[in-house]
Amino acid sequence: MSAPPGSGRSGEPTDPAAAGAGADDDAGLQRATERALADLLTAHGWHDPVVAITGAASVGAQRSTLLIDIESEDEIIPAVAQLSSGIIAAVPATVESAVIELARTSGVPAPLVLAATDALAGTGQPAQVVSREPGLSIPRHVLRAVAELGTGAELAGECGAALAHLHAVDAAAAPAGLDRLDAGDLFGDYCDGLAATLDDLPLPHPAIRLGVEWLRRNPPSRPQRQTIVHADFRTGNLLVDDGRLSAVVDWELAHVGDPMEDLAYLCLRTWRFGNDELPVGGFGPLDALRWAYEAGNGTWREDAFRWWMAARTAWWACGLAAQAAAFTAGLTDSIVLAASGRRVPELEYDLLNLIDPSNEPGGP
């Protein structure tokens, strides 16, 4: 039952003076953030910009995404500011921005980077400002719109084409600060990372341990070459406008690795949001994704697709457990991170299904 008006979360009366002070603090923080973003834009060549925060697109585990208006030279430009939490490891904002620009110029639909810094003045947070592209990102809104418009196969194909463009970029062109998996032991290196994360968790996760051991014993074929990998290419990080792909956002996990990682991650059951019969993001068929990827000169490796389905399921299970651990350790008060732990068993269930030899290829 919700608390009555004028009360705190527990239902106890709220001190009006304390409530007013909290509101003043929030307003002061917003003004400080607006000034810091304006200074960042000025440092990137904007002329006397004035920034107004008009809303929040999302407050996720990794970062806050703010809708802003930039007033400069008698023009108001809608944009998006992203401020990272710093709780979870990610590539520096300046490196992420360089990857976005590289992808954009290579044919991947992505926002235009307007400014970026690894330490925003006053907060020290990594931050970037990008153009505001049209479209929906909230998964339930995306899936509902795509289903109503009947564009699921087309959207899956556009995802395949976008990934083909990204994976065609020579890895040598990647920014110097971008992480790279060990070219000599690509899959072993990835398993080592999973094992290290498990070692750091405060509670044991034997199902994930079993999955990592299976991954070590069943490496797939190697890619012809490593490529830039978005690494978070999934429903929720795709802007969808009128049922079609408008932009790919949130590149903070990008690295150099196996291109099949991106294709598999998009198809994890966790990103289908209940639409298990549509393996591509809960909106489209797998053959549409694969056809478009191969039509764009991408190389599809079925054994690697299945391996990365299991590997990224194990990775996300580790990630959710780590997010919950950050909350219980007092490193953050984010309710998003606190709620992450309840989803770990779902991922463990998926992982066990994926490595079960009695199941059909492709898993759940």
C-alpha positions in Angstrom: 0.0 0.0 0.0 1.4 3.4 -0.9 2.1 5.9 1.9 -0.4 8.8 2.3 0.4 12.2 0.9 2.7 14.2 3.1 4.4 11.1 4.5 7.7 9.3 4.0 8.2 5.8 2.5 7.4 4.2 5.9 4.1 6.2 6.2 5.6 8.4 9.0 5.0 12.2 8.7 7.6 14.0 6.7 9.4 17.0 8.1 8.4 19.8 5.7 11.7 21.6 6.3 13.7 18.5 5.5 11.6 17.9 2.4 12.2 21.5 1.3 15.9 21.1 1.9 16.0 18.0 -0.2 14.3 19.7 -3.0 16.7 22.6 -2.8 19.6 20.2 -2.9 18.2 18.5 -6.0 17.7 21.9 -7.7 21.2 22.9 -6.8 22.7 19.7 -8.2 20.7 20.1 -11.4 22.0 23.7 -11.8 25.6 22.6 -11.2 25.3 19.8 -13.7 23.9 22.1 -16.3 26.8 24.5 -15.8 29.3 21.7 -16.0 27.8 20.4 -19.2 27.8 24.0 -20.7 31.5 24.3 -19.8 32.2 21.0 -21.4 30.5 22.1 -24.6 32.4 25.4 -24.5 35.7 23.4 -24.3 34.6 21.6 -27.5 34.1 24.7 -29.5 30.5 25.7 -28.7 29.8 29.5 -28.4 28.3 30.5 -25.0 26.1 27.4 -24.7 23.3 27.4 -22.1 22.2 23.9 -21.0 18.8 23.0 -19.6 18.0 19.5 -18.3 14.5 18.8 -19.4 14.0 15.2 -18.2 15.6 11.8 -17.6 15.5 9.2 -20.3 16.7 6.5 -17.9 18.7 5.9 -14.7 20.4 2.6 -15.3 23.0 0.5 -13.6 25.8 2.0 -15.6 24.8 5.6 -16.1 22.1 8.3 -16.0 20.8 9.5 -19.4 19.5 13.0 -19.3 17.5 14.9 -21.9 18.9 18.3 -22.4 18.3 21.4 -24.5 21.4 23.4 -25.7 20.8 27.0 -26.4 23.6 28.4 -28.5 23.7 31.3 -31.1 19.9 31.8 -30.9 19.3 28.1 -31.6 17.9 25.4 -29.3 19.3 22.0 -30.0 17.9 18.9 -28.3 20.6 16.5 -27.1 21.3 13.7 -24.6 23.8 13.8 -21.8 25.1 10.6 -20.3 26.8 10.6 -16.9 28.5 7.3 -15.8 28.2 6.0 -12.2 31.7 4.8 -11.9 30.5 1.8 -10.0 30.9 -0.7 -12.9 34.0 -0.8 -15.1 33.5 0.7 -18.5 35.7 2.2 -21.2 36.6 5.9 -20.7 34.0 8.3 -22.0 36.5 9.8 -24.5 37.3 6.3 -25.8 33.7 5.4 -26.1 33.0 8.6 -28.0 35.8 7.8 -30.4 34.3 4.4 -31.0 30.9 5.9 -31.7 32.3 8.3 -34.2 34.3 5.5 -35.9 31.1 3.3 -36.1 29.0 6.2 -37.3 31.4 7.0 -40.2 31.4 3.3 -41.1 27.7 3.1 -41.7 26.4 2.1 -38.3 23.3 4.2 -37.2 24.6 6.0 -34.1 24.3 9.4 -32.5 26.7 12.3 -33.3 29.1 13.0 -30.4 29.0 16.6 -29.4 31.4 16.5 -26.4 33.0 14.1 -24.0 35.2 14.0 -20.9 36.5 11.4 -18.5 36.0 13.7 -15.5 33.1 16.2 -15.6 33.9 19.4 -13.7 32.4 19.4 -10.2 31.5 15.7 -10.2 34.5 13.8 -11.6 32.1 11.6 -13.5 32.7 10.4 -17.1 30.3 12.2 -19.3 29.4 12.7 -22.9 26.8 14.7 -24.9 25.4 13.3 -28.0 22.7 14.2 -30.5 19.1 13.2 -29.6 18.0 10.7 -32.2 14.3 9.8 -32.7 12.9 6.5 -31.5 11.8 4.3 -28.6 14.3 2.5 -26.3 12.2 1.1 -23.4 11.9 -2.6 -24.3 8.2 -3.0 -23.7 7.5 0.0 -25.8 9.7 -1.2 -28.6 8.3 -4.7 -28.7 4.7 -3.4 -28.6 5.3 -1.0 -31.4 7.2 -3.5 -33.6 4.5 -6.1 -33.1 1.7 -3.7 -34.0 3.6 -2.5 -37.1 4.7 -6.0 -38.1 8.3 -4.9 -38.7 10.1 -7.5 -36.6 11.9 -9.3 -39.5 12.9 -5.9 -41.0 14.3 -4.7 -37.7 16.2 -7.9 -37.2 17.7 -7.5 -40.7 18.7 -3.9 -39.9 20.5 -5.1 -36.8 22.3 -7.7 -38.9 23.3 -5.0 -41.4 24.4 -2.6 -38.7 26.6 -5.2 -37.1 28.1 -6.2 -40.5 29.1 -2.5 -40.9 30.7 -2.4 -37.4 32.5 -5.7 -37.8 33.9 -4.6 -41.2 36.0 -1.9 -39.5 39.6 -2.8 -39.2 40.4 -3.5 -35.5 43.7 -1.6 -36.1 41.6 1.5 -36.4 40.1 1.1 -32.9 41.1 3.7 -30.3 44.2 2.9 -28.4 42.4 2.7 -25.0 39.9 0.1 -26.1 40.3 -3.3 -24.4 41.4 -6.2 -26.5 41.0 -9.9 -25.8 44.2 -12.0 -26.1 44.5 -12.8 -29.8 46.5 -15.9 -28.9 43.9 -17.4 -26.5 40.7 -15.5 -27.2 38.3 -17.8 -25.5 40.5 -18.8 -22.6 41.1 -15.1 -21.9 37.3 -14.5 -21.8 36.9 -17.5 -19.4 39.7 -16.2 -17.2 37.8 -12.9 -16.9 34.6 -14.7 -15.9 36.5 -16.8 -13.3 38.1 -13.7 -11.8 34.7 -12.0 -11.4 33.4 -15.1 -9.7 36.4 -15.1 -7.3 35.6 -11.5 -6.3 31.9 -12.2 -5.5 31.0 -12.6 -1.8 28.8 -15.6 -2.4 29.4 -18.8 -4.4 27.7 -19.5 -7.7 28.3 -23.1 -8.6 26.0 -23.1 -11.6 28.1 -20.3 -13.2 31.3 -22.1 -12.3 30.0 -25.1 -14.1 29.2 -23.0 -17.1 32.7 -21.5 -17.2 34.3 -24.9 -17.0 32.1 -26.0 -19.9 33.1 -23.0 -21.9 36.8 -23.8 -21.3 36.3 -27.4 -22.5 34.3 -26.5 -25.6 36.0 -23.6 -27.4 34.5 -22.8 -30.8 36.2 -22.1 -34.1 38.3 -18.9 -34.1 37.2 -15.8 -36.0 39.1 -15.0 -39.2 40.0 -11.7 -37.5 39.1 -9.8 -34.4 36.8 -6.8 -34.8 35.3 -3.9 -32.8 32.5 -5.4 -30.7 29.7 -3.2 -29.3 29.2 -5.8 -26.5 25.8 -4.5 -25.3 23.9 -4.7 -28.6 20.4 -5.6 -27.5 16.9 -4.5 -27.0 17.0 -1.5 -24.7 20.1 -0.1 -26.4 18.5 0.2 -29.9 16.5 3.2 -30.7 13.5 2.1 -32.8 11.5 4.7 -34.8 8.3 3.7 -36.6 9.4 0.1 -36.2 12.8 0.5 -37.8 16.3 0.9 -36.4 17.1 4.6 -35.8 20.4 4.4 -33.7 22.6 2.1 -31.6 23.4 3.7 -28.3 25.4 2.9 -25.1 28.8 1.9 -26.3 30.6 1.9 -22.9 31.3 -1.9 -23.0 32.9 -1.8 -26.5 36.1 -3.8 -27.0 38.1 -5.7 -29.7 37.1 -9.4 -29.9 35.1 -12.0 -31.7 32.3 -10.5 -33.8 29.9 -13.4 -33.1 29.7 -12.1 -29.5 27.5 -9.2 -30.6 25.1 -11.5 -32.6 24.8 -13.9 -29.8 24.2 -11.3 -27.1 21.3 -9.8 -29.0 19.6 -13.2 -28.9 19.9 -14.1 -25.2 16.6 -15.1 -23.7 16.9 -12.4 -21.1 16.7 -9.7 -23.8 13.5 -11.2 -25.4 11.4 -10.0 -22.5 9.0 -13.0 -22.6 8.9 -13.3 -26.4 10.9 -16.5 -26.5 9.6 -17.5 -29.9 11.3 -14.5 -31.4 15.0 -15.1 -30.7 16.4 -11.8 -32.0 15.7 -9.3 -29.2 12.1 -10.6 -28.7 11.1 -9.0 -32.0 12.5 -10.9 -34.9 13.5 -14.2 -36.4 17.1 -15.5 -36.4 17.2 -16.2 -40.2 16.5 -12.5 -40.9 19.5 -11.4 -38.7 21.8 -14.0 -40.2 20.8 -13.3 -43.8 21.4 -9.5 -43.5 24.7 -10.0 -41.6 26.0 -12.4 -44.3 24.7 -10.1 -47.1 26.8 -7.4 -45.5 29.9 -9.7 -45.9 29.8 -10.8 -42.2 30.9 -14.4 -41.5 28.5 -16.4 -39.4 30.0 -19.2 -37.3 27.3 -21.3 -35.8 29.5 -23.0 -33.2 30.7 -19.6 -32.0 27.2 -18.3 -31.9 26.2 -21.0 -29.5 29.4 -20.7 -27.4 28.8 -16.9 -27.0 25.2 -17.4 -26.1 26.4 -19.4 -23.1 29.4 -17.1 -22.4 27.4 -13.9 -22.4 24.7 -15.5 -20.3 27.4 -16.4 -17.7 28.8 -12.9 -18.0 25.5 -11.3 -17.4 24.8 -13.5 -14.4 28.2 -12.5 -13.0 27.3 -8.9 -13.8 24.0 -9.0 -12.0 25.6 -10.6 -9.0 28.3 -8.0 -8.9 25.8 -5.2 -9.1 23.9 -6.6 -6.1 27.1 -7.0 -4.2 28.0 -3.4 -4.8 24.7 -2.4 -3.2 25.2 -4.7 -0.2 28.7 -3.5 0.3 27.5 0.1 0.5 29.2 1.3 -2.7 25.9 2.6 -4.1 22.4 3.3 -3.0 20.9 2.5 -6.5 17.7 0.5 -6.3 18.5 -0.7 -9.8 21.7 -2.4 -8.6 20.0 -3.6 -5.4 17.3 -5.4 -7.5 19.8 -7.1 -9.8 20.5 -10.0 -7.5 17.0 -11.4 -7.8 17.6 -12.1 -11.5 20.8 -14.1 -11.1 18.9 -17.5 -10.9 17.1 -16.7 -14.2 20.5 -16.4 -15.9 21.8 -19.6 -14.2 18.8 -21.5 -15.4 19.4 -20.2 -19.0 23.1 -21.1 -18.7 22.4 -24.7 -17.6 19.9 -25.1 -20.5 22.5 -23.8 -23.0 25.2 -26.2 -21.9 22.8 -29.2 -21.5 23.8 -31.6 -24.3 20.2 -32.9 -24.5 18.9 -29.6 -25.6 18.6 -28.5 -29.3 21.4 -26.1 -30.5 20.7 -22.5 -29.7 19.4 -23.2 -26.1 16.4 -21.6 -24.5 
